[in-house]
Amino acid sequence: MSGVTRRILPYLDAHRRTLAWAFVQVLLISGCELLKPWPLKVVIDTVLGGRPLPWGSVSGWSSSTLLLAACVTLVLIYAVLGALTVLNNHTTIRVGQRMVNELRSDLYGHLHRLSLAFHGRARIGDLLYRVTADTLALQTLTMNCLFPAVTALTLLTGMSVIMLRLDAALTLLALAVCPVLFVAIGRLTARITRAAAHVREGESEVYAVVQRAMSAMRVVQAFTREEDEHRRFMTASRQSLAAGLRLYTLQTFYSGVVNVVIAVGTAAVVWMGARHVMDGSLSVGSLMVFVSYLASLYGPINSMFQTWGLAQGSTVGLRRVFDLLDVERDIADGGRDFQPQGARGEVAWEAVAFEYTRGRPVLDGVSLRVEPGQTVAIVGATGAGKSTLLSLLPRFYDATAGRVLVDGVDVRDYRLASLRRQIAMVLQPPLVLPTTLRDNIAFGRPGAGADEIVAAARMAGIHDAIVTLPDGYDTVVGEGGVTLSEGEKQRITIARAIVRDAPILILDEPTSSLDVETEALIMQGLERLTAGRTTFVIAHRLSTVRQADLIVVLRDGRIVEHGRFDALVERRGVFAALYRLGTGPRPEDTVAIR
């Protein structure tokens, strides 16, 4: 817990003024709590018992006046206490929410800075739970633990001082239960902490199962796996709820133990207090104040111990958040920026090797130099390393060995944001966001004007389809672009790359989902787009391969051939074999570009 405490101190320090004001409110609330039994003492000892008050200013008041004053004072105390409680709750909730928001900001930003390698290993549902649910533990720790503990400690101190003045023996007897409670908390805290961890892990698993099923709903229904997925969900749900039941049972048992110990202390105090009244050493009014304080005394004691148990559960959630924040970035940011005019577009791979899993290389000793403005086609069988090779350029991953250069500078020396602004991409599969078509096209450059968006859509061959929709460019597409065909999604991503207007362009099978007629229209637009830009194309159709300045053939992570189309076919090597077998470009796919 001390480690978690150190981690949350910066979030507390950022709101120290608000926290100080909240603590002042706690002191005022504690003062009102301490005053609550005193009007009743005046009524019992002075109005009914005839004992004189020690305050000379009211010595001449009649019994009726004192009774009225005591009642009015009691109402005022409760009114002020209620107002202060509302104010304190508002203050503590607000500061707790702000800290949660700041923690979520740090965690969400950190997730965006982690590499695709991390996100490939992580479960989306678990990350979602940590961002949305585990971060709330900071507010719980602040509002439901810190302030209640401070309130309880303040009340405990004030009541102990007053009770010692009333009857020291009774006070010591009342406080004698504390050692027993410490023993109980020591035995149960570890078990509660483990149970709380199991609860959060179980709930995180439920999130992960639901997320996986919802994102793969088309596959689930296509292969009639609904019942299997339902069983998987119910298993995770039952395990999560069972873990919650174990935690609730432990917390209830813990609360029961505390209450029994407090009941023993209360009975002992009432027995001895009654004896003191009977022998005349304590007045009835003082006993009433003492018994009232006793209930209020054990309330803070119980609150402190209950708060400790709640804090253990909250600590588990925060530890999960900080464990994620402690994941080091395996893609370190550089410090160099491109010039305002952007990159020239010279790209080189020098003896580059890469492996996703240790001992299983995907790229091995790849060396390639591309001049500014060239169009380079990357071809090869599935798994040859084509997409991986181009993923090293925007630093989705870093090379295991060797280096990748842009304009003669190692990409690791550039700031990631500056580097990626130089690159526009059409990825496979096409990714469409659940927002408007306008926002989808302008996603790479949010400041793009309406004319630029329309021009890009025309160039990508999607404009005519968009304007037939009831809301046109303001049409909202479904999750994952489910309301669009694969070809339409592909054209949206092409328009997005056109709007990006970057000096380096990566096209990962940009026309794979299109018919030949639509492809011809798009390729005319892409020809204008690639003019003057360094372009990399992963493709299997002659429409994109035949016109390339350079074709690079990959096999088993190595470059086995490179050259122009005609020369590679005449060479009768790997490229020609792919051509003849039909697994690569085919003559009938050719689309003339002029």
C-alpha positions in Angstrom: 0.0 0.0 0.0 2.9 2.4 0.7 4.0 2.0 -3.0 0.5 3.0 -4.2 0.4 5.9 -1.7 3.6 7.3 -3.2 2.1 7.1 -6.7 -1.1 8.9 -5.8 0.7 11.8 -3.9 1.3 13.8 -7.1 -2.4 13.7 -7.9 -3.2 14.8 -4.4 -0.6 17.6 -4.5 -2.1 19.0 -7.6 -5.3 19.7 -5.6 -3.8 20.6 -2.3 -5.8 23.8 -1.9 -9.1 22.1 -2.5 -8.1 19.2 -0.2 -7.1 21.7 2.5 -10.6 23.3 2.2 -12.1 19.9 2.5 -10.1 19.2 5.7 -11.3 22.4 7.2 -14.9 21.3 6.5 -14.0 18.0 8.2 -12.9 19.9 11.3 -16.1 21.9 11.3 -18.2 18.7 10.9 -16.4 17.1 13.7 -17.0 20.1 15.9 -20.7 19.9 15.2 -20.7 16.2 16.0 -19.0 16.9 19.3 -21.7 19.5 20.2 -24.7 17.3 19.4 -25.2 15.8 22.9 -24.7 18.9 24.9 -28.1 20.5 24.5 -29.6 17.2 25.8 -27.3 17.4 28.9 -28.6 20.9 29.6 -32.2 19.7 29.5 -31.5 16.6 31.7 -29.2 18.2 34.3 -30.4 21.8 34.4 -33.9 22.0 33.2 -35.1 18.7 34.8 -32.4 18.2 37.5 -32.0 21.7 38.7 -28.3 21.7 38.5 -26.9 25.2 37.9 -25.0 25.9 34.6 -21.3 27.0 34.8 -22.0 29.9 32.5 -22.8 33.0 34.5 -24.4 34.8 31.5 -27.4 32.5 31.5 -27.7 32.0 35.3 -30.8 34.1 35.5 -32.7 32.3 32.7 -35.9 30.5 33.5 -36.3 26.7 32.9 -38.6 27.4 30.0 -36.1 29.8 28.4 -33.3 27.2 28.9 -35.4 24.5 27.4 -36.3 26.6 24.4 -32.7 27.6 23.9 -31.5 24.0 24.2 -34.0 22.9 21.5 -33.2 25.7 19.2 -29.5 25.1 19.6 -30.0 21.4 18.8 -31.9 22.2 15.6 -29.2 24.7 14.6 -26.4 22.2 15.2 -28.1 19.6 13.0 -28.9 22.2 10.3 -25.3 23.4 10.2 -24.1 19.8 10.3 -26.3 18.9 7.3 -25.1 21.9 5.3 -21.5 21.2 6.0 -22.0 17.5 5.1 -23.5 18.5 1.7 -20.7 20.9 1.1 -18.0 18.4 2.1 -19.5 15.6 -0.1 -19.6 18.0 -3.1 -16.0 19.1 -2.5 -14.6 15.6 -2.0 -16.6 14.1 -5.0 -15.4 16.9 -7.2 -11.7 16.6 -6.3 -12.0 12.8 -6.5 -13.5 13.0 -10.0 -10.8 15.5 -11.1 -8.1 13.1 -9.9 -9.7 10.2 -11.7 -9.9 12.2 -14.9 -6.2 13.1 -14.6 -5.3 9.5 -13.9 -7.4 8.3 -16.9 -5.7 10.9 -19.1 -2.2 9.7 -18.1 -3.2 6.0 -18.6 -5.0 6.6 -21.9 -2.2 8.7 -23.3 0.3 6.1 -22.2 -1.6 3.3 -24.0 -1.4 5.4 -27.2 2.4 5.6 -26.8 2.9 1.9 -26.4 3.8 0.0 -29.5 1.7 -2.3 -31.6 3.7 -5.2 -30.2 2.3 -4.4 -26.8 -1.3 -4.0 -28.1 -0.9 -7.3 -30.0 -0.3 -9.1 -26.7 -2.8 -7.2 -24.5 -6.5 -8.0 -24.3 -8.7 -5.0 -25.2 -11.3 -5.9 -22.6 -8.8 -5.9 -19.8 -7.4 -2.5 -21.0 -10.9 -1.1 -21.2 -11.6 -2.2 -17.6 -8.4 -0.7 -16.3 -9.1 2.7 -18.0 -12.8 2.9 -17.0 -13.2 0.9 -13.8 -9.9 0.5 -12.1 -9.1 4.3 -12.3 -12.3 4.9 -10.2 -10.5 3.4 -7.3 -8.6 6.7 -6.9 -11.9 8.5 -6.1 -12.9 5.7 -3.8 -9.6 5.9 -2.0 -10.0 9.7 -1.6 -13.7 10.1 -0.9 -14.5 6.8 0.8 -11.2 6.2 2.6 -9.1 9.3 3.1 -11.7 11.8 4.3 -13.8 9.3 6.4 -10.5 8.2 8.1 -9.6 11.9 8.8 -13.1 12.6 10.0 -13.0 9.5 12.2 -9.6 10.3 13.6 -10.7 13.9 14.4 -13.8 12.7 16.2 -12.0 10.0 18.0 -9.5 12.5 19.3 -12.1 15.1 20.3 -14.4 12.6 22.0 -11.5 10.9 23.9 -10.5 14.3 25.4 -14.0 15.1 26.5 -14.8 11.6 27.8 -11.5 11.5 29.8 -12.6 14.7 31.5 -16.1 13.2 32.2 -14.8 9.8 33.5 -11.3 8.5 32.8 -12.0 4.9 33.9 -15.0 4.6 31.5 -13.0 6.1 28.7 -10.1 3.7 29.1 -12.6 0.8 29.2 -14.2 2.0 26.0 -10.9 2.3 24.2 -9.8 -1.2 25.4 -11.5 -2.7 22.4 -9.0 -1.2 20.0 -6.2 -3.8 20.4 -8.7 -6.6 19.8 -9.8 -4.8 16.6 -6.2 -4.5 15.4 -5.7 -8.2 15.8 -8.9 -8.9 13.8 -7.9 -6.5 11.0 -4.4 -8.1 10.8 -5.8 -11.5 10.3 -8.5 -10.6 7.7 -6.8 -7.8 5.6 -4.6 -10.2 3.5 -7.6 -12.4 2.7 -9.7 -9.4 1.7 -6.9 -8.0 -0.5 -6.6 -11.3 -2.4 -10.3 -11.6 -2.8 -10.5 -8.0 -4.1 -7.8 -8.8 -6.7 -9.8 -11.9 -7.8 -12.9 -9.8 -8.2 -11.2 -7.2 -10.4 -9.5 -9.9 -12.5 -12.8 -11.7 -12.9 -14.6 -8.5 -14.0 -11.8 -7.7 -16.4 -12.2 -11.2 -17.9 -15.9 -10.6 -18.5 -15.1 -7.3 -20.3 -12.5 -9.2 -22.4 -15.0 -12.0 -23.4 -17.7 -9.6 -24.3 -15.4 -7.4 -26.3 -14.0 -10.3 -28.3 -17.4 -11.7 -29.1 -18.8 -8.3 -30.1 -15.9 -7.5 -32.4 -16.2 -11.0 -34.1 -20.0 -11.2 -34.3 -20.0 -11.8 -38.0 -17.6 -14.8 -37.6 -19.6 -16.1 -34.6 -22.8 -16.0 -36.5 -21.3 -17.3 -39.7 -19.9 -20.4 -38.0 -22.9 -20.8 -35.6 -20.8 -20.5 -32.5 -23.4 -18.5 -30.5 -23.9 -21.2 -27.9 -20.2 -21.7 -27.4 -19.6 -17.9 -26.9 -22.6 -17.8 -24.6 -21.1 -20.6 -22.5 -17.8 -18.8 -22.5 -19.5 -15.6 -21.3 -21.5 -17.4 -18.6 -18.5 -19.2 -17.3 -16.6 -15.9 -16.9 -19.7 -14.3 -15.4 -20.2 -17.0 -12.8 -16.5 -16.9 -11.8 -16.6 -13.2 -11.5 -19.8 -13.2 -9.4 -18.4 -16.0 -7.3 -15.3 -14.0 -6.6 -17.6 -11.0 -5.7 -19.6 -13.2 -3.3 -16.4 -14.4 -1.6 -15.2 -10.8 -1.1 -18.7 -9.7 0.1 -18.7 -12.6 2.6 -15.3 -11.7 3.9 -16.2 -8.1 4.2 -19.5 -9.0 6.0 -17.7 -11.3 8.4 -15.1 -8.6 9.0 -17.8 -6.1 9.8 -19.5 -8.7 12.1 -16.3 -9.3 14.0 -15.9 -5.5 14.5 -19.5 -5.0 15.6 -19.3 -7.9 18.1 -16.1 -6.5 19.6 -17.7 -3.0 19.8 -20.9 -4.5 21.4 -18.8 -6.0 24.1 -17.1 -2.7 24.8 -20.4 -0.9 24.8 -21.9 -3.4 27.3 -18.9 -3.1 29.6 -19.1 0.7 29.5 -22.9 0.8 30.1 -22.5 -1.5 33.1 -19.7 0.5 34.7 -21.4 3.8 33.9 -24.6 2.8 35.6 -22.6 1.8 38.7 -21.0 5.3 38.7 -24.4 7.0 38.5 -25.7 4.8 41.3 -22.8 5.7 43.6 -23.2 9.4 42.8 -19.8 9.9 41.0 -21.5 10.7 37.7 -24.7 12.6 36.9 -27.4 11.2 34.7 -26.8 14.0 32.1 -23.1 13.3 32.0 -23.9 9.6 31.5 -26.2 10.5 28.6 -23.4 12.6 27.1 -21.0 9.8 27.7 -23.3 7.1 26.2 -24.0 9.4 23.2 -20.3 9.9 22.7 -19.8 6.2 23.2 -22.0 5.4 20.2 -20.3 8.2 18.2 -16.9 7.0 19.5 -17.4 3.5 18.2 -18.8 4.8 15.0 -15.4 6.4 14.0 -13.5 3.4 15.3 -15.7 1.1 13.2 -15.4 3.6 10.2 -11.6 3.6 10.5 -11.4 -0.2 10.4 -14.0 -0.5 7.7 -12.2 2.2 5.7 -9.0 0.1 5.9 -10.8 -2.9 4.4 -12.2 -0.7 1.6 -8.8 0.8 1.0 -7.3 -2.6 0.4 -9.8 -3.2 -2.4 -9.2 0.2 -3.9 -5.4 -0.3 -3.7 -5.8 -3.5 -5.8 -7.5 -1.4 -8.6 -4.9 1.3 -8.5 -2.0 -1.2 -8.5 -3.5 -2.6 -11.7 -3.5 0.9 -13.2 0.1 1.7 -12.1 1.3 -1.7 -13.3 0.1 -0.6 -16.8 1.6 2.8 -16.5 4.9 1.1 -15.6 5.0 -0.8 -18.9 8.0 0.8 -20.6 7.7 2.1 -24.1 9.6 -0.2 -26.4 9.3 2.5 -29.1 11.3 5.4 -27.6 10.6 8.9 -28.9 13.3 10.8 -30.7 14.1 14.4 -30.5 14.4 15.5 -34.1 11.8 17.2 -36.3 11.4 17.5 -40.0 11.7 20.8 -41.7 8.4 22.7 -42.2 8.4 21.7 -45.9 8.4 18.1 -44.9 10.5 15.1 -45.9 12.2 14.8 -49.3 11.2 11.2 -49.4 14.5 9.3 -49.6 14.0 6.0 -47.7 16.5 3.2 -47.0 16.7 -0.1 -45.1 20.2 -1.1 -44.0 20.8 -4.7 -43.0 17.4 -4.7 -41.3 16.3 -7.8 -39.3 13.1 -8.1 -37.3 11.3 -10.8 -35.2 8.0 -10.8 -33.4 9.0 -13.8 -31.4 12.6 -14.4 -30.2 14.3 -16.9 -32.5 11.8 -16.6 -35.3 13.0 -13.9 -37.7 10.4 -12.3 -40.1 13.0 -10.1 -41.8 16.7 -11.0 -42.2 19.3 -8.7 -43.6 17.1 -6.6 -45.8 18.8 -3.7 -47.5 17.0 -1.4 -49.9 17.4 2.2 -51.0 14.5 4.3 -52.5 15.0 7.7 -54.2 12.5 10.5 -53.6 9.5 10.3 -55.8 10.0 6.6 -56.7 7.1 4.1 -56.7 8.2 0.8 -55.2 6.0 -2.4 -55.3 6.6 -5.0 -52.6 5.5 -8.5 -53.7 5.9 -12.0 -52.3 3.9 -14.9 -50.9 1.8 -14.5 -47.8 4.1 -14.3 -44.7 7.1 -13.2 -46.7 7.4 -10.0 -44.6 5.9 -7.4 -46.9 3.7 -5.6 -44.4 6.3 -5.9 -41.6 8.9 -4.3 -43.8 6.8 -1.2 -44.3 5.6 -1.2 -40.7 9.2 -0.3 -39.7 9.0 2.9 -41.6 6.4 4.7 -39.4 7.9 2.8 -36.4 4.9 0.7 -35.6 7.8 -1.6 -34.6 11.6 -1.0 -34.4 14.0 -3.2 -36.2 15.7 -5.9 -34.2 19.0 -5.2 -36.0 20.0 -2.7 -38.7 18.3 0.6 -39.2 15.7 2.4 -41.3 16.5 5.9 -42.7 14.4 8.7 -44.0 16.3 11.5 -45.7 19.5 9.9 -44.4 18.5 10.0 -40.7 17.6 7.0 -38.6 13.9 7.0 -38.0 14.6 6.4 -34.3 16.1 9.9 -34.1 12.8 11.6 -35.2 9.9 12.4 -32.9 7.2 9.9 -33.6 4.6 12.6 -34.3 6.8 14.4 -36.8 7.8 11.2 -38.5 4.3 9.9 -38.9 3.0 13.2 -40.2 5.2 12.6 -43.3 3.4 9.3 -44.1 0.0 8.6 -45.5 -1.3 5.0 -45.4 -4.0 2.9 -46.9 -4.0 -0.2 -44.6 -5.4 -3.7 -45.0 -8.0 -4.5 -43.9 -9.6 -1.0 -44.4 -10.4 0.6 -41.1 -13.4 2.9 -40.9 -14.5 4.7 -37.7 -18.1 4.8 -36.4 -18.5 8.5 -37.2 -19.5 10.6 -40.2 -18.1 10.0 -43.7 -16.7 13.5 -43.6 -14.8 12.9 -40.4 -13.5 9.5 -41.7 -12.0 11.1 -44.8 -10.5 14.0 -42.8 -9.2 11.8 -40.0 -5.6 12.2 -41.1 -6.0 16.0 -41.4 -8.8 17.3 -39.2 -8.4 20.8 -40.6 -9.1 19.8 -44.2 -11.7 22.0 -45.9 -14.9 20.7 -47.4 -13.6 21.2 -51.0 -10.5 19.1 -50.2 -12.7 16.3 -48.7 -14.9 16.3 -51.8 -12.0 16.3 -54.2 -10.4 13.4 -52.3 -13.6 11.5 -52.4 -13.9 12.1 -56.2 -10.3 10.9 -56.7 -11.1 7.8 -54.7 -14.2 7.1 -56.6 -16.6 7.3 -53.6 -18.1 10.7 -54.1 -21.1 9.6 -56.3 -22.0 6.9 -53.7 -21.8 9.4 -50.8 -24.1 12.1 -52.4 -26.8 9.5 -52.9 -27.1 9.0 -49.1 -29.8 11.0 -47.3 -27.2 12.8 -45.1 -24.4 12.8 -47.7 -21.0 13.4 -46.1 -22.7 13.7 -42.7 -23.9 10.1 -42.8 -22.7 8.2 -39.7 -21.4 4.7 -40.5 -21.8 1.8 -38.2 -19.2 0.3 -35.9 -16.3 -1.0 -38.0 -18.0 0.4 -41.1 -20.6 -2.4 -41.1 -23.0 -0.3 -43.1 -20.5 0.0 -46.0 -19.3 -2.6 -48.5 -15.7 -3.7 -48.4 -15.1 -1.7 -51.6 -16.7 1.4 -50.1 -14.6 1.1 -47.0 -11.5 0.7 -49.1 -12.3 3.8 -51.1 -12.9 5.8 -47.9 -9.4 4.9 -46.6 -7.9 5.9 -50.0 -9.7 9.3 -49.8 -8.3 9.6 -46.2 -4.8 9.1 -47.5 -5.3 11.6 -50.3 -6.4 14.3 -47.8 -3.4 13.5 -45.7 -1.2 14.9 -48.5 2.1 13.5 -47.1 5.4 13.1 -49.0 5.6 9.4 -48.3 2.7 7.1 -49.2 2.1 3.4 -48.2 -0.6 1.5 -50.0 -1.2 -2.0 -48.6 -3.2 -3.7 -51.3 -5.2 -0.5 -52.0 -7.5 -2.1 -54.6 -7.9 -5.6 -53.2 -11.6 -5.1 -52.5 -12.5 -3.4 -55.8 -13.8 -4.6 -59.1 -11.8 -3.9 -62.2 -13.9 -1.0 -63.4 -13.8 0.8 -60.1 -10.1 0.0 -59.8 -9.4 1.7 -63.1 -11.1 4.9 -61.8 -9.2 4.8 -58.6 -5.8 4.1 -60.2 -6.2 7.2 -62.3 -6.6 9.1 -59.0 -3.8 7.3 -57.4 -1.5 8.1 -60.3 -2.1 11.8 -59.6 -1.6 11.1 -55.9 1.7 9.3 -56.2 3.2 12.0 -58.5 6.2 13.5 -56.7 5.7 11.3 -53.7 7.7 8.3 -52.6 5.2 5.5 -52.8 5.3 1.9 -51.5 2.7 -0.5 -52.7 1.9 -4.0 -51.5 -0.2 -5.4 -54.3 -0.9 -8.4 -56.4 -2.5 -6.8 -59.5 -0.6 -5.6 -62.5 -2.4 -2.3 -62.3 -0.2 -1.3 -59.4 2.9 -3.5 -60.1 3.6 -3.0 -63.8 3.9 0.7 -63.5 6.3 0.7 -60.5 9.7 2.2 -60.8 11.1 -0.7 -58.8 9.6 -4.1 -57.8 11.1 -5.8 -54.7 10.4 -9.5 -54.3 10.5 -10.9 -50.7 10.8 -14.5 -49.7 11.3 -15.8 -46.2 12.1 -12.3 -45.0 14.8 -11.7 -47.6 15.0 -9.7 -50.8 15.5 -12.3 -53.5 14.9 -10.1 -56.6 14.4 -6.5 -57.5 14.0 -4.6 -60.7 11.4 -3.4 -63.2 8.5 -5.6 -64.3 9.7 -6.6 -67.7 13.2 -7.3 -66.6 11.9 -9.6 -63.7 9.6 -11.5 -66.0 12.4 -12.1 -68.5 14.8 -13.2 -65.7 12.5 -16.2 -65.1 13.2 -16.1 -61.4 11.0 -16.0 -58.3 8.8 -13.2 -59.6 8.3 -14.9 -62.9 7.3 -18.1 -61.1 4.7 -16.2 -59.1 3.5 -14.6 -62.3 3.1 -18.0 -64.0 1.5 -19.7 -61.0 -1.1 -17.0 -60.7 -0.4 -16.3 -57.0 1.1 -13.0 -58.0 0.1 -10.4 -60.6 -1.9 -11.7 -63.6 -2.1 -10.3 -67.1 -6.0 -10.2 -67.0 -5.9 -7.8 -64.0 -4.0 -5.2 -66.0 -5.6 -1.7 -66.0 -4.0 0.8 -68.4 -3.0 4.0 -66.8 -2.2 7.0 -68.9 
